[in-house]
Amino acid sequence: QVQLVESGGGLVQAGGSLRLSCAASGRTFNSFAMGWFRQAPGKERELVAAISWSGRNTHYADAVKGRFTISRDNAKNTASLEMNSLKPEDTAVYYCAARNTLVVVTTAQGYDYWGQGTQVTVSS
């Protein structure tokens, strides 16, 4: 089994930046695709960004493209989401997810490991 723990959430002003981190533990020496999702109150959980095991392939939601960057460090078993030019509509609980596959995964149903989530609040 794999355990994922997110950190780095908090309160930030619109236009500011925040970096989220996801630390993985357990059986992490095989290949895992990683993803970041978010869920705001009353809304469906939605993909923010996804990255393949190699880090060479990424996918971003249109709403965050050009503002957010997903990355990973397989040697440290971590994945990060750098969020810039934050907007109030980015406010949500952000979740890290993983799946044992080489390909990039872009749907929530495609992931089988999830973190507990970290709150991101962007004030106007």
Chimera marker file (.cmm) of the C-alpha trace (Angstrom):
<marker_set name="trace">
<marker id="1" x="0.000" y="0.000" z="0.000" r="1" g="1" b="0" radius="0.5"/>
<marker id="2" x="0.954" y="3.624" z="-0.532" r="1" g="1" b="0" radius="0.5"/>
<marker id="3" x="0.234" y="6.501" z="1.828" r="1" g="1" b="0" radius="0.5"/>
<marker id="4" x="0.059" y="10.094" z="0.599" r="1" g="1" b="0" radius="0.5"/>
<marker id="5" x="0.213" y="13.184" z="2.794" r="1" g="1" b="0" radius="0.5"/>
<marker id="6" x="-0.360" y="16.698" z="1.455" r="1" g="1" b="0" radius="0.5"/>
<marker id="7" x="1.019" y="19.838" z="3.027" r="1" g="1" b="0" radius="0.5"/>
<marker id="8" x="1.492" y="23.503" z="2.221" r="1" g="1" b="0" radius="0.5"/>
<marker id="9" x="-2.077" y="24.700" z="2.146" r="1" g="1" b="0" radius="0.5"/>
<marker id="10" x="-3.126" y="27.920" z="3.793" r="1" g="1" b="0" radius="0.5"/>
<marker id="11" x="-4.494" y="31.405" z="3.306" r="1" g="1" b="0" radius="0.5"/>
<marker id="12" x="-3.082" y="33.621" z="0.575" r="1" g="1" b="0" radius="0.5"/>
<marker id="13" x="-4.140" y="36.857" z="-1.094" r="1" g="1" b="0" radius="0.5"/>
<marker id="14" x="-5.290" y="36.913" z="-4.692" r="1" g="1" b="0" radius="0.5"/>
<marker id="15" x="-2.315" y="37.225" z="-6.992" r="1" g="1" b="0" radius="0.5"/>
<marker id="16" x="-0.074" y="35.431" z="-4.543" r="1" g="1" b="0" radius="0.5"/>
<marker id="17" x="1.659" y="32.080" z="-4.745" r="1" g="1" b="0" radius="0.5"/>
<marker id="18" x="1.594" y="28.858" z="-2.803" r="1" g="1" b="0" radius="0.5"/>
<marker id="19" x="3.370" y="25.526" z="-3.116" r="1" g="1" b="0" radius="0.5"/>
<marker id="20" x="1.719" y="22.259" z="-2.168" r="1" g="1" b="0" radius="0.5"/>
<marker id="21" x="3.723" y="19.137" z="-1.449" r="1" g="1" b="0" radius="0.5"/>
<marker id="22" x="2.744" y="15.479" z="-1.442" r="1" g="1" b="0" radius="0.5"/>
<marker id="23" x="4.900" y="13.009" z="0.434" r="1" g="1" b="0" radius="0.5"/>
<marker id="24" x="4.534" y="9.335" z="-0.421" r="1" g="1" b="0" radius="0.5"/>
<marker id="25" x="5.440" y="6.426" z="1.797" r="1" g="1" b="0" radius="0.5"/>
<marker id="26" x="5.118" y="2.678" z="1.566" r="1" g="1" b="0" radius="0.5"/>
<marker id="27" x="5.722" y="0.805" z="-1.666" r="1" g="1" b="0" radius="0.5"/>
<marker id="28" x="6.955" y="3.675" z="-3.830" r="1" g="1" b="0" radius="0.5"/>
<marker id="29" x="9.835" y="2.179" z="-5.785" r="1" g="1" b="0" radius="0.5"/>
<marker id="30" x="7.661" y="1.080" z="-8.688" r="1" g="1" b="0" radius="0.5"/>
<marker id="31" x="6.181" y="3.466" z="-11.258" r="1" g="1" b="0" radius="0.5"/>
<marker id="32" x="3.414" y="5.826" z="-10.150" r="1" g="1" b="0" radius="0.5"/>
<marker id="33" x="1.503" y="8.456" z="-12.022" r="1" g="1" b="0" radius="0.5"/>
<marker id="34" x="0.623" y="11.401" z="-9.782" r="1" g="1" b="0" radius="0.5"/>
<marker id="35" x="-2.127" y="13.955" z="-9.867" r="1" g="1" b="0" radius="0.5"/>
<marker id="36" x="-3.510" y="16.929" z="-8.015" r="1" g="1" b="0" radius="0.5"/>
<marker id="37" x="-7.255" y="17.404" z="-7.660" r="1" g="1" b="0" radius="0.5"/>
<marker id="38" x="-9.358" y="19.986" z="-5.897" r="1" g="1" b="0" radius="0.5"/>
<marker id="39" x="-12.871" y="20.133" z="-4.533" r="1" g="1" b="0" radius="0.5"/>
<marker id="40" x="-14.758" y="23.249" z="-3.538" r="1" g="1" b="0" radius="0.5"/>
<marker id="41" x="-17.967" y="23.150" z="-1.469" r="1" g="1" b="0" radius="0.5"/>
<marker id="42" x="-20.904" y="22.007" z="-3.585" r="1" g="1" b="0" radius="0.5"/>
<marker id="43" x="-18.707" y="21.127" z="-6.548" r="1" g="1" b="0" radius="0.5"/>
<marker id="44" x="-17.337" y="17.929" z="-8.032" r="1" g="1" b="0" radius="0.5"/>
<marker id="45" x="-13.758" y="16.938" z="-7.443" r="1" g="1" b="0" radius="0.5"/>
<marker id="46" x="-11.828" y="18.117" z="-10.484" r="1" g="1" b="0" radius="0.5"/>
<marker id="47" x="-8.422" y="17.498" z="-11.957" r="1" g="1" b="0" radius="0.5"/>
<marker id="48" x="-5.911" y="20.295" z="-11.491" r="1" g="1" b="0" radius="0.5"/>
<marker id="49" x="-2.780" y="18.713" z="-12.938" r="1" g="1" b="0" radius="0.5"/>
<marker id="50" x="-1.309" y="15.294" z="-13.616" r="1" g="1" b="0" radius="0.5"/>
<marker id="51" x="2.177" y="13.978" z="-14.260" r="1" g="1" b="0" radius="0.5"/>
<marker id="52" x="3.602" y="10.690" z="-15.465" r="1" g="1" b="0" radius="0.5"/>
<marker id="53" x="6.172" y="8.684" z="-13.512" r="1" g="1" b="0" radius="0.5"/>
<marker id="54" x="9.000" y="9.986" z="-15.698" r="1" g="1" b="0" radius="0.5"/>
<marker id="55" x="7.857" y="13.570" z="-15.272" r="1" g="1" b="0" radius="0.5"/>
<marker id="56" x="8.036" y="14.025" z="-19.030" r="1" g="1" b="0" radius="0.5"/>
<marker id="57" x="4.278" y="14.073" z="-19.593" r="1" g="1" b="0" radius="0.5"/>
<marker id="58" x="1.945" y="16.502" z="-17.867" r="1" g="1" b="0" radius="0.5"/>
<marker id="59" x="-1.664" y="17.586" z="-18.179" r="1" g="1" b="0" radius="0.5"/>
<marker id="60" x="-3.343" y="20.706" z="-16.796" r="1" g="1" b="0" radius="0.5"/>
<marker id="61" x="-6.897" y="21.843" z="-16.389" r="1" g="1" b="0" radius="0.5"/>
<marker id="62" x="-7.672" y="24.828" z="-18.592" r="1" g="1" b="0" radius="0.5"/>
<marker id="63" x="-8.502" y="26.899" z="-15.517" r="1" g="1" b="0" radius="0.5"/>
<marker id="64" x="-4.963" y="26.621" z="-14.154" r="1" g="1" b="0" radius="0.5"/>
<marker id="65" x="-2.868" y="26.305" z="-17.300" r="1" g="1" b="0" radius="0.5"/>
<marker id="66" x="-0.069" y="28.832" z="-17.295" r="1" g="1" b="0" radius="0.5"/>
<marker id="67" x="-0.459" y="29.515" z="-13.568" r="1" g="1" b="0" radius="0.5"/>
<marker id="68" x="0.178" y="26.145" z="-11.905" r="1" g="1" b="0" radius="0.5"/>
<marker id="69" x="3.088" y="23.760" z="-12.366" r="1" g="1" b="0" radius="0.5"/>
<marker id="70" x="3.187" y="20.118" z="-11.309" r="1" g="1" b="0" radius="0.5"/>
<marker id="71" x="6.509" y="18.433" z="-10.650" r="1" g="1" b="0" radius="0.5"/>
<marker id="72" x="7.910" y="15.394" z="-8.893" r="1" g="1" b="0" radius="0.5"/>
<marker id="73" x="11.078" y="14.119" z="-7.323" r="1" g="1" b="0" radius="0.5"/>
<marker id="74" x="11.066" y="10.342" z="-7.459" r="1" g="1" b="0" radius="0.5"/>
<marker id="75" x="14.261" y="10.081" z="-5.414" r="1" g="1" b="0" radius="0.5"/>
<marker id="76" x="12.486" y="11.844" z="-2.539" r="1" g="1" b="0" radius="0.5"/>
<marker id="77" x="9.064" y="10.307" z="-3.216" r="1" g="1" b="0" radius="0.5"/>
<marker id="78" x="7.432" y="13.707" z="-3.440" r="1" g="1" b="0" radius="0.5"/>
<marker id="79" x="5.209" y="15.593" z="-5.827" r="1" g="1" b="0" radius="0.5"/>
<marker id="80" x="4.604" y="19.331" z="-5.817" r="1" g="1" b="0" radius="0.5"/>
<marker id="81" x="2.099" y="21.802" z="-7.167" r="1" g="1" b="0" radius="0.5"/>
<marker id="82" x="3.355" y="25.351" z="-7.572" r="1" g="1" b="0" radius="0.5"/>
<marker id="83" x="0.443" y="27.749" z="-7.737" r="1" g="1" b="0" radius="0.5"/>
<marker id="84" x="0.977" y="31.286" z="-8.985" r="1" g="1" b="0" radius="0.5"/>
<marker id="85" x="-1.356" y="34.201" z="-9.685" r="1" g="1" b="0" radius="0.5"/>
<marker id="86" x="-3.911" y="32.664" z="-7.371" r="1" g="1" b="0" radius="0.5"/>
<marker id="87" x="-7.556" y="33.639" z="-7.699" r="1" g="1" b="0" radius="0.5"/>
<marker id="88" x="-10.430" y="33.369" z="-5.216" r="1" g="1" b="0" radius="0.5"/>
<marker id="89" x="-11.959" y="30.683" z="-7.430" r="1" g="1" b="0" radius="0.5"/>
<marker id="90" x="-8.922" y="28.516" z="-6.705" r="1" g="1" b="0" radius="0.5"/>
<marker id="91" x="-10.180" y="28.131" z="-3.139" r="1" g="1" b="0" radius="0.5"/>
<marker id="92" x="-10.725" y="24.429" z="-2.460" r="1" g="1" b="0" radius="0.5"/>
<marker id="93" x="-9.407" y="21.382" z="-0.691" r="1" g="1" b="0" radius="0.5"/>
<marker id="94" x="-6.523" y="20.062" z="-2.754" r="1" g="1" b="0" radius="0.5"/>
<marker id="95" x="-5.831" y="16.333" z="-2.928" r="1" g="1" b="0" radius="0.5"/>
<marker id="96" x="-2.825" y="14.361" z="-4.076" r="1" g="1" b="0" radius="0.5"/>
<marker id="97" x="-3.464" y="11.084" z="-5.894" r="1" g="1" b="0" radius="0.5"/>
<marker id="98" x="-1.379" y="8.240" z="-7.289" r="1" g="1" b="0" radius="0.5"/>
<marker id="99" x="-1.701" y="5.162" z="-9.459" r="1" g="1" b="0" radius="0.5"/>
<marker id="100" x="0.796" y="2.431" z="-10.307" r="1" g="1" b="0" radius="0.5"/>
<marker id="101" x="1.108" y="3.134" z="-14.020" r="1" g="1" b="0" radius="0.5"/>
<marker id="102" x="3.551" y="4.691" z="-16.465" r="1" g="1" b="0" radius="0.5"/>
<marker id="103" x="0.925" y="6.732" z="-18.303" r="1" g="1" b="0" radius="0.5"/>
<marker id="104" x="-0.526" y="10.060" z="-17.263" r="1" g="1" b="0" radius="0.5"/>
<marker id="105" x="-3.942" y="9.713" z="-15.590" r="1" g="1" b="0" radius="0.5"/>
<marker id="106" x="-6.478" y="12.502" z="-15.955" r="1" g="1" b="0" radius="0.5"/>
<marker id="107" x="-9.611" y="11.206" z="-14.189" r="1" g="1" b="0" radius="0.5"/>
<marker id="108" x="-10.336" y="10.758" z="-10.502" r="1" g="1" b="0" radius="0.5"/>
<marker id="109" x="-11.588" y="7.241" z="-11.208" r="1" g="1" b="0" radius="0.5"/>
<marker id="110" x="-8.187" y="6.413" z="-12.631" r="1" g="1" b="0" radius="0.5"/>
<marker id="111" x="-6.420" y="6.850" z="-9.290" r="1" g="1" b="0" radius="0.5"/>
<marker id="112" x="-6.464" y="4.403" z="-6.400" r="1" g="1" b="0" radius="0.5"/>
<marker id="113" x="-4.366" y="6.154" z="-3.734" r="1" g="1" b="0" radius="0.5"/>
<marker id="114" x="-5.396" y="9.469" z="-2.190" r="1" g="1" b="0" radius="0.5"/>
<marker id="115" x="-4.124" y="11.864" z="0.421" r="1" g="1" b="0" radius="0.5"/>
<marker id="116" x="-6.237" y="13.496" z="3.104" r="1" g="1" b="0" radius="0.5"/>
<marker id="117" x="-6.358" y="16.882" z="1.407" r="1" g="1" b="0" radius="0.5"/>
<marker id="118" x="-5.080" y="20.325" z="2.318" r="1" g="1" b="0" radius="0.5"/>
<marker id="119" x="-7.144" y="23.509" z="2.385" r="1" g="1" b="0" radius="0.5"/>
<marker id="120" x="-6.216" y="26.384" z="0.098" r="1" g="1" b="0" radius="0.5"/>
<marker id="121" x="-8.053" y="29.653" z="0.628" r="1" g="1" b="0" radius="0.5"/>
<marker id="122" x="-7.487" y="32.645" z="-1.640" r="1" g="1" b="0" radius="0.5"/>
<marker id="123" x="-8.805" y="35.943" z="-0.354" r="1" g="1" b="0" radius="0.5"/>
<marker id="124" x="-9.852" y="38.868" z="-2.519" r="1" g="1" b="0" radius="0.5"/>
<link id1="1" id2="2" r="1" g="1" b="0" radius="0.2"/>
<link id1="2" id2="3" r="1" g="1" b="0" radius="0.2"/>
<link id1="3" id2="4" r="1" g="1" b="0" radius="0.2"/>
<link id1="4" id2="5" r="1" g="1" b="0" radius="0.2"/>
<link id1="5" id2="6" r="1" g="1" b="0" radius="0.2"/>
<link id1="6" id2="7" r="1" g="1" b="0" radius="0.2"/>
<link id1="7" id2="8" r="1" g="1" b="0" radius="0.2"/>
<link id1="8" id2="9" r="1" g="1" b="0" radius="0.2"/>
<link id1="9" id2="10" r="1" g="1" b="0" radius="0.2"/>
<link id1="10" id2="11" r="1" g="1" b="0" radius="0.2"/>
<link id1="11" id2="12" r="1" g="1" b="0" radius="0.2"/>
<link id1="12" id2="13" r="1" g="1" b="0" radius="0.2"/>
<link id1="13" id2="14" r="1" g="1" b="0" radius="0.2"/>
<link id1="14" id2="15" r="1" g="1" b="0" radius="0.2"/>
<link id1="15" id2="16" r="1" g="1" b="0" radius="0.2"/>
<link id1="16" id2="17" r="1" g="1" b="0" radius="0.2"/>
<link id1="17" id2="18" r="1" g="1" b="0" radius="0.2"/>
<link id1="18" id2="19" r="1" g="1" b="0" radius="0.2"/>
<link id1="19" id2="20" r="1" g="1" b="0" radius="0.2"/>
<link id1="20" id2="21" r="1" g="1" b="0" radius="0.2"/>
<link id1="21" id2="22" r="1" g="1" b="0" radius="0.2"/>
<link id1="22" id2="23" r="1" g="1" b="0" radius="0.2"/>
<link id1="23" id2="24" r="1" g="1" b="0" radius="0.2"/>
<link id1="24" id2="25" r="1" g="1" b="0" radius="0.2"/>
<link id1="25" id2="26" r="1" g="1" b="0" radius="0.2"/>
<link id1="26" id2="27" r="1" g="1" b="0" radius="0.2"/>
<link id1="27" id2="28" r="1" g="1" b="0" radius="0.2"/>
<link id1="28" id2="29" r="1" g="1" b="0" radius="0.2"/>
<link id1="29" id2="30" r="1" g="1" b="0" radius="0.2"/>
<link id1="30" id2="31" r="1" g="1" b="0" radius="0.2"/>
<link id1="31" id2="32" r="1" g="1" b="0" radius="0.2"/>
<link id1="32" id2="33" r="1" g="1" b="0" radius="0.2"/>
<link id1="33" id2="34" r="1" g="1" b="0" radius="0.2"/>
<link id1="34" id2="35" r="1" g="1" b="0" radius="0.2"/>
<link id1="35" id2="36" r="1" g="1" b="0" radius="0.2"/>
<link id1="36" id2="37" r="1" g="1" b="0" radius="0.2"/>
<link id1="37" id2="38" r="1" g="1" b="0" radius="0.2"/>
<link id1="38" id2="39" r="1" g="1" b="0" radius="0.2"/>
<link id1="39" id2="40" r="1" g="1" b="0" radius="0.2"/>
<link id1="40" id2="41" r="1" g="1" b="0" radius="0.2"/>
<link id1="41" id2="42" r="1" g="1" b="0" radius="0.2"/>
<link id1="42" id2="43" r="1" g="1" b="0" radius="0.2"/>
<link id1="43" id2="44" r="1" g="1" b="0" radius="0.2"/>
<link id1="44" id2="45" r="1" g="1" b="0" radius="0.2"/>
<link id1="45" id2="46" r="1" g="1" b="0" radius="0.2"/>
<link id1="46" id2="47" r="1" g="1" b="0" radius="0.2"/>
<link id1="47" id2="48" r="1" g="1" b="0" radius="0.2"/>
<link id1="48" id2="49" r="1" g="1" b="0" radius="0.2"/>
<link id1="49" id2="50" r="1" g="1" b="0" radius="0.2"/>
<link id1="50" id2="51" r="1" g="1" b="0" radius="0.2"/>
<link id1="51" id2="52" r="1" g="1" b="0" radius="0.2"/>
<link id1="52" id2="53" r="1" g="1" b="0" radius="0.2"/>
<link id1="53" id2="54" r="1" g="1" b="0" radius="0.2"/>
<link id1="54" id2="55" r="1" g="1" b="0" radius="0.2"/>
<link id1="55" id2="56" r="1" g="1" b="0" radius="0.2"/>
<link id1="56" id2="57" r="1" g="1" b="0" radius="0.2"/>
<link id1="57" id2="58" r="1" g="1" b="0" radius="0.2"/>
<link id1="58" id2="59" r="1" g="1" b="0" radius="0.2"/>
<link id1="59" id2="60" r="1" g="1" b="0" radius="0.2"/>
<link id1="60" id2="61" r="1" g="1" b="0" radius="0.2"/>
<link id1="61" id2="62" r="1" g="1" b="0" radius="0.2"/>
<link id1="62" id2="63" r="1" g="1" b="0" radius="0.2"/>
<link id1="63" id2="64" r="1" g="1" b="0" radius="0.2"/>
<link id1="64" id2="65" r="1" g="1" b="0" radius="0.2"/>
<link id1="65" id2="66" r="1" g="1" b="0" radius="0.2"/>
<link id1="66" id2="67" r="1" g="1" b="0" radius="0.2"/>
<link id1="67" id2="68" r="1" g="1" b="0" radius="0.2"/>
<link id1="68" id2="69" r="1" g="1" b="0" radius="0.2"/>
<link id1="69" id2="70" r="1" g="1" b="0" radius="0.2"/>
<link id1="70" id2="71" r="1" g="1" b="0" radius="0.2"/>
<link id1="71" id2="72" r="1" g="1" b="0" radius="0.2"/>
<link id1="72" id2="73" r="1" g="1" b="0" radius="0.2"/>
<link id1="73" id2="74" r="1" g="1" b="0" radius="0.2"/>
<link id1="74" id2="75" r="1" g="1" b="0" radius="0.2"/>
<link id1="75" id2="76" r="1" g="1" b="0" radius="0.2"/>
<link id1="76" id2="77" r="1" g="1" b="0" radius="0.2"/>
<link id1="77" id2="78" r="1" g="1" b="0" radius="0.2"/>
<link id1="78" id2="79" r="1" g="1" b="0" radius="0.2"/>
<link id1="79" id2="80" r="1" g="1" b="0" radius="0.2"/>
<link id1="80" id2="81" r="1" g="1" b="0" radius="0.2"/>
<link id1="81" id2="82" r="1" g="1" b="0" radius="0.2"/>
<link id1="82" id2="83" r="1" g="1" b="0" radius="0.2"/>
<link id1="83" id2="84" r="1" g="1" b="0" radius="0.2"/>
<link id1="84" id2="85" r="1" g="1" b="0" radius="0.2"/>
<link id1="85" id2="86" r="1" g="1" b="0" radius="0.2"/>
<link id1="86" id2="87" r="1" g="1" b="0" radius="0.2"/>
<link id1="87" id2="88" r="1" g="1" b="0" radius="0.2"/>
<link id1="88" id2="89" r="1" g="1" b="0" radius="0.2"/>
<link id1="89" id2="90" r="1" g="1" b="0" radius="0.2"/>
<link id1="90" id2="91" r="1" g="1" b="0" radius="0.2"/>
<link id1="91" id2="92" r="1" g="1" b="0" radius="0.2"/>
<link id1="92" id2="93" r="1" g="1" b="0" radius="0.2"/>
<link id1="93" id2="94" r="1" g="1" b="0" radius="0.2"/>
<link id1="94" id2="95" r="1" g="1" b="0" radius="0.2"/>
<link id1="95" id2="96" r="1" g="1" b="0" radius="0.2"/>
<link id1="96" id2="97" r="1" g="1" b="0" radius="0.2"/>
<link id1="97" id2="98" r="1" g="1" b="0" radius="0.2"/>
<link id1="98" id2="99" r="1" g="1" b="0" radius="0.2"/>
<link id1="99" id2="100" r="1" g="1" b="0" radius="0.2"/>
<link id1="100" id2="101" r="1" g="1" b="0" radius="0.2"/>
<link id1="101" id2="102" r="1" g="1" b="0" radius="0.2"/>
<link id1="102" id2="103" r="1" g="1" b="0" radius="0.2"/>
<link id1="103" id2="104" r="1" g="1" b="0" radius="0.2"/>
<link id1="104" id2="105" r="1" g="1" b="0" radius="0.2"/>
<link id1="105" id2="106" r="1" g="1" b="0" radius="0.2"/>
<link id1="106" id2="107" r="1" g="1" b="0" radius="0.2"/>
<link id1="107" id2="108" r="1" g="1" b="0" radius="0.2"/>
<link id1="108" id2="109" r="1" g="1" b="0" radius="0.2"/>
<link id1="109" id2="110" r="1" g="1" b="0" radius="0.2"/>
<link id1="110" id2="111" r="1" g="1" b="0" radius="0.2"/>
<link id1="111" id2="112" r="1" g="1" b="0" radius="0.2"/>
<link id1="112" id2="113" r="1" g="1" b="0" radius="0.2"/>
<link id1="113" id2="114" r="1" g="1" b="0" radius="0.2"/>
<link id1="114" id2="115" r="1" g="1" b="0" radius="0.2"/>
<link id1="115" id2="116" r="1" g="1" b="0" radius="0.2"/>
<link id1="116" id2="117" r="1" g="1" b="0" radius="0.2"/>
<link id1="117" id2="118" r="1" g="1" b="0" radius="0.2"/>
<link id1="118" id2="119" r="1" g="1" b="0" radius="0.2"/>
<link id1="119" id2="120" r="1" g="1" b="0" radius="0.2"/>
<link id1="120" id2="121" r="1" g="1" b="0" radius="0.2"/>
<link id1="121" id2="122" r="1" g="1" b="0" radius="0.2"/>
<link id1="122" id2="123" r="1" g="1" b="0" radius="0.2"/>
<link id1="123" id2="124" r="1" g="1" b="0" radius="0.2"/>
</marker_set>
